[in-house]
Amino acid sequence: MSARERVISLALLTVAVLGPVFYLAGLLARGLAMLHMSYFRLGFAHLALSISAACAAVLLFRRGKPALRIVAGFFLLLNLGSVGLASHQWLQEIQQRFVERAMVPIEPIKAGVLIAPLDDSAVSRQESRALEQFLADMVRRDGLTDYVAVRHVPPITSADQARRLGERMRANVIVWKGRESRSQVIAHYYITVVGANETAIALDPVPLLTLLATHDTYVVPNREVVPDGQVPPVATHVVAPTAVGFAYMAVGRPLLAAAQFQAAGEASDLLPATQIMLKNQFAAAMLLLDRDDLALQAYHESIEIQPNAKAYGGLGIVALARRDWTMASQTFRHAIRLDPYDPTAYCGMGILHTRERNMQQAMSAYYQAIALRPEESVPYALLGMGYELLGDATRARDAYRASEQHAGVNAGLHVAVAERAAEIVRNPPTAVPTATPRPLPTETPIPAQARYTIKRGDTLGTIAAEFGVKVEDIVRVNNIRHPDAIFIGQQLIIPEVLD
């Protein structure tokens, strides 16, 4: 072989080698993100591969040393194989996207966890795919793949959208990312829980309130910048175990759920709000295990971090389980003072009023909970139970049907209220004696100038200023024992201004 032929052969071999080497190195470094480059860059990459394959083919069929031809044949196959591998992965990605866009609901026998990327960029999708795989591996290690499904979905921008998507796809938990402002560099994780009940449930105050206490959107701040496409440690150490913990609660595995919440709580550098959330959910799992002693301890630990309405509401649920009515009333009222927009404590107060057969205040409390969160099923179920005590079969049935309509993915509650709605049609309830409503005491008769229904954002101070009366007069004429605990929908008598 002449010197010129050797130079040509060496050049052809170099091009044949560099094409697949650089392409496969790019796939290893960037994964599927490489397949989402701009059309120009993707076209250039495949043109380079075509040239590389052509050089290998020329060497293969060109006269020369057998060893050189064997090497050329190997790199020709490597060129074709790399293109085939990329095409196969790309087709899988396209099929996954079609499944996501079709939004096929998760099987009824499973609890569903949805994972959404921050946006449609290749980097965000790669990161969310990695988190999806991490969660799926956790479920597999726990032996619950037959009961929990993990699914990838398109980006989500709000808690309302997450809730609607979860109900549409029959998913219990939705993990998504979002920024509090456009200027924010790091996106936080959000966990929206729309259902923690796939198994049978009794229409009993403690399990109903425990279920209601789990439904919310929880924020897990992310404070660490990681390389593109990688999953931040907070996602694997906190978000993932928390999400599967809620899913395990849904399929009736509260002990496994508690272990996941406990593991997440052991992560380093947790913010107080995240610690509080994990303590409260660990306590909820303990309530489902009938370990109210451990639940009580966890709620107290949550309050020690920072007083919060969910922990006080949880203490009220523990008090109900222990039949400590005085403590239940105190803790539910304190929860309302801390957060007047959380429906759990209002439902708890309604249960206490029902026990005292003070049905007027009980129904008012349930309606308040419904006004605060009309998409929740539990307040409607409690409302139906209240109407049963009043002997009003029609309204009880309507309330149970409303609960059934809003039960969503809470299959156990859906079945329970549906069966109860059918039962009271067959066997109408009989009214039980209720407490005789006492007239509102006033120190001196004050003529009324109006009746006012409290709206969101109202305080006694703003109402008094609007009507030109004193706060003390409104408190006295309406017999308000706790001025800080007024609620939306509450009717107030506005006294006349006396000259």
N, C-alpha and C positions, 0 to 999 in steps of 0.2 A: 504494500500500500504506500502510495506516494505521500510526501509531506503535506501536499495540498489536500488530499483525500482524508488524511488523519485530522487536519484542522477542521474540515467540514464535518467529519464524524463526531469530533469532540464538541463542536458547536451544537449539532443536532442533539447529542446526548444531554448537553447542559440544559437546553430548552425543554427536552422531554422530562428531565428530572425536576426542574424548578417549578413547572406548572402544578403538578399534583402535590408537591411538598408544601408550597405556599398556600394552596387552597385548603389542604387538610389542616395545616397549622392555623389558618383563619377559623375553620370550623371548630377546632379544639379550643381556641382562645375566646371566640365570641358566641359559639353555639348557633342556635337558630337565628340570632340577631343578624348574623351575616347574610341570611337569605332575605332580609328586609331592607337591604341597602337601596339607594336610589337606582332607578332603571339603568342609568348610564353606567354606574359603577358595577352593577350586577352583570350588565351586558359585556362590559370590558373584561370582567373576571372570566366569564364563560368563553369569550373570544380567545383569551390567553390560554385557557385549557384546550380549546380546539387546536390552536397552533402547536401547543405542547404535544397533543395526541398525534397530530399530523407529523411532527418531527420524529416521534417514536415509531410511527408506521413506516416512514421513509427508511429509517435505520433498520427496521425489521426486515424489509424486503430488498434492501440494498446489499450489494455484494460486500462482504467484509468478514472479519473474524467471527466465528460462531459465538464466542463469549459476548461480544458486543451486541450481536443480534438477540441473544437471550436477555441481556439487560434491557435492550430496547423493547422487547416484547413484554417484559415485566412492567416497565413504566407505562407502556400503552394500556395494559390491563389496569394499572393503578389509576391512570387518567380516567378511563371509562368507569372504573369502580367508584371514584370520588364523585363524578357527576351523577352516577346512579344513586349513591348514598344521599347526596344532597337532594336529589329529586324525590327520593322516598320520604325523607324527613319533611320536605316541603309539602308533599301530598298529604302526609299525616297532619301537618299544621293546618292546611286548608280544610281537611275533614273536620278537625276539632273546631275550627271557626264556624263551619256550617252547623255543627251541633250546638255551639253556643248561641248562634243567631236563631236557631229553631227553638231554643229554650224548652227542651224536652223536660217535663217534670220528673223529679226523683221518685223512685218507686215508693208506694204507700207503706211498705214494710220497713223503710229505712228513714233514719234522721239524716238530713242533708246539711252539708257545710259548703257554702259558696265562697270562692276566692276571686276577688276582682282586682285588676291592676289599677294603678293611678291614672293611666291614660292609654292610648292606643299605640304608643311608641314600642319599638322592639325591645328596648331595655326594660321598660315597665312590665311588659308581658313575660320576658324571661325571668324577672324577679318573682312575679306572681306564680309562674309555673313551678319555680323551684320551691316556693312556699307550699303550693298545692301538693307537690310530691312529698314534702316533709310531713305534712298532715296525714297524707295517705299512708305513709310508712308508720306513723304513730298508731293509727287505727289498726293497721295490720299486725303490729307487734302486740297490741292488746287483744287480738283475736276477735275484733268486732267488725270486720269487713262485710259481714252479712247484715249488719244493722246500721252502719254509718257509711254514707257516700260523700265523697269530696268532689266538687265540680268547679270548673273554671268558667267565669262569666265575663262579659264586657265591663268596661269601667262604670263605676257608680259615683254619683256626685253629691248625694244627700241621704240622710237617714230615712226619709219618706220613700225615696226611690228604692233603697235597700229593702225596706219592709215590703213594698209592693212586689218587688222582684222575688223576694223570699216566698211570699204567699203564692205567686204565680207558679214558681218552680217547686213548690212543696218543700222548701228548705227551712231549716230551723235556725241556722246561724249564718250570717253573712259577714265576711271579713273584707274590708275595703280600705282604701287609702285616700287621704284628702289633705289639702292645705287650708289653714285658717285664713290666709290671705294670699294674693297673687305674688307678693314680694317674698313670701316665706320660701326658703330653699328646701328645707327638709319636710317631707310629708309625714303626717301621723297616721297611725292605724286606728280603725274604728271596727268595733264588733257589735253588730246589730242582732239582737236575739228576738225572734218573733214567735218562737215556740220551744218550750222545754218539756213537752208532755206528749209522748207517742203511745204511752201505755195507759191502762185503766186508771181512772181517778174517781174518788168518791166526792159527792157534792157535800163537802165538809169544810168548815172555815179554814183549818190549818193548811191542808194541801192546796186549797184554792188561793189563799193569800200568798203562800210560798211560790206558787206558779206565777202569780201576778208580779211578785217582787223580782223575778228573773228577767222580765221583759223590759228591755231598754236598749239604748245605744251607748256603749262604753268606749271611751277614748283611751288609747294606750300611746302616750307620746313617744316619738322616736327622736333621739337627740344625737344620733351617730350617722356620719356620712360614710358610705361604703362604696367600693368600686361598682361601676355600672353592671347591672344584672345580678349582683350578689344580694343575698337576703341579710338584713341587719340582725344582729344578735337578739334584739328585743322581739323580733318576729318569731324566732325559733324558741326562745326561752320564756316568753310571756304570752304573745298572741296565740301561737299554735296550741299550747296546753290549755289556755283559757277557752278557745273555740271548741276544741274537742271535749272539754269538760262540760260545756253546755249541751253538746250533742249526746254525751253519755247520760246526762240527767234526763234528756228527752226519751232515751230508750230504756229507762229504768235501771241505770247502773250508777246510783248516787255515790257509792263507795269509790268507784273508779273516777268519777267526776271530782270528788273531794281530793283525791290524790293528785289530780292534774292541777286543781286550783292551788293546792299546797306547794306543788313543784314550781308553779309560776311565781308564787309569792317568795320563793327562796332566791330568785334572780337578784343580781346586784344592782344598785343605783335605781331602785324603783321610786317613782314619785309618790307622795302621800296619797293622791287620788287613786292611783293604781293599787296600792296596798289596801286601801279601804275597800275597793271593789272586790278584790280577791278574798279578803276576810269575810265580806258579806256573802259572797257566793259559796265559800266553804261552809259557812253557817247554814245556808239554805240547803246544801246537800246533807248536812247533818240532821236537819229537820226532817228531810225525806227518809232518813235512816232511823227516825224516832230517837235520836240522840240529842234531846233538847239541852242536856248539860253541856255538850261540846259546842252546840250552836250558841248557847248563852255566853260561853267563854269567848268565842270568836267575835260575837257582836260587841262585847265589852272591849276587846282588843282593837276593833275598828274604831270605836268611840275614843279610845285613848290616843289613837293617831290624830283624829280630828272629829268632833261631834258632827254627825251627819244623819239626815232624815231616814235613809234606808236602814241604818243600823238600829235606830230607835223603833222604826216600824218592825224590824225583825225581832226586837225585844218584845214588842207587843204580840207578835205571833207566838213566841215562846210562852208568854204569859197566858195566852189563850189555850195553848196546849196543856199548860199546868193548871188551868182554871183559876188563875189569879186575876180576877176581874179588875181589881183596883189598880194593880200594876199595869195591866193592859191598857186601861183608860189613860193613865198618866203617860205612858210611853207613846201611845198613838197621838195624843194631844201635843206632846213635845215634838214628834215628827212633823206634824202639821205646822207648828210654829217655825221649824227649821226650813221646811219646803212645802208651802201651801199648794203646790202644783203636782204633788205625787199622789196618785189615787189609792195607793195601798193603805195608808193610814185612814183615809175616809171610809174605805170598806171595812177596816177594823172597827172603827167607831160605829158603823152601821150594825155590825155583828153584836157589839155590846148593847146597843139600843134595842136590838131584836130580843136579846136575852131578857131584858127588862120589860119586854112587851111594849116598849115605847116606839110604836111602829111609825108614827109621823116623823120623828127625827131619824129613824133608821132609813126610811125611804128617801128622805132628803139627803142623807149622807151618800146613799148609793147613786142617786141622780147626780150628785156633785162629782163623784168619781167618773161617771159616764161623761159628764160635760168636760172634764179635764182630759180624758183619753177615750173618745168615742169608739176607737177601733179595737179596744180591749174587750175580751169575752167574759172575763171573771165578774166584773161589776153587774153585767146583765144576769148572770147566773144567780148571784146573791139577791138581785132585785126580784127574780122569779121566786126564790125561796121566801122572800118577804111577802109577796102577794099571795103565796100559798097560805101563809099564816093568817092573812086577812080574809081568806076564803074567796078570793077573786080569781077564779080559774082562768078566765079569759085573759086577764092581764098577766097572770103567771105564765100561761102558755106563750103569749107574745114575747115576754121577756126571755124565756128559754129559747125560743126560736131566734131571737136577736143574738143571744149568746152563741147559738149554733152557727149562725151566719158569720159571726166574727171570730169563731174559734180557729179558723185558718188551718195551720199545720198541727195544732194541738189536738191530735186525733182522739186521745183519751177523753178530753173535755167535750169534744164534739159529740162523741157517742153518749156520754153521760147526760148532757142536756137534751139531746134528741130523744133519748128514751124517757126522760122525765116529762118532756112536753107531751109525748104520746100518752104517758100514764095518767096525767091529770085530766086528760080529755075523757079517758075511760072511767077514772075514779076522781071526780071533782073533790077538792079539799074542803074541809069544814073550818070556818073561822075559829080561832082561839081567842080567849079573852085578852084584850089589850089594856094597857094602862089608860086611865081616864085623863084626857088632856087637861092640864091645869091652865087657867088663864094666866097670861103674862102679868106678873105683879109690877106695879109702879108705885113709887113713893107718893106721888100726887098725880091726879089725872091731868094728862097733857093732851090737848086736842091735836089730831094728826093733820098734817098738810099734804102728805103724799105717802105712797108705798114705793119702795125702791128695790130693784133686783140687782144684786152685786154682780159686777162684771170683772173680767180679768184686769188686773192693775189697780183696782179700787182699794182704798184704805178708808178707815173711819174718818181720818182727817180730811181726805179729798171729798168724801161725801158730805161731811159737815160743812166744809167751805162752799160746796156747790149750792146747798140749801140755806146757808146762812144760819146754821144752828150750832150748838156746842156738841162736841164729841161726847161729853158726859151725859147729855140729855138722850142721845141716840142709844148709848149703852144702857141707861136706866130704863127707858121705855121698852126696849127690846129684851131686857134681862140677859144681856150678853156677859157671860162669866169670864170669857177669855177674849179680850178685844183683838188680840193678834191672830186669832184663829177663825176669823170670818172666812166664808168660802163663796166661790162663784155660784150664782143661782139662789143664794140665801135672800129671803125677803126681809126687808127692814121697814119699820114704821118710822117715818120722818115726822117728828113733833113740830107743831107750829111755834113760831117765835112769839113769845109773850112779851108785851110791852111792860 
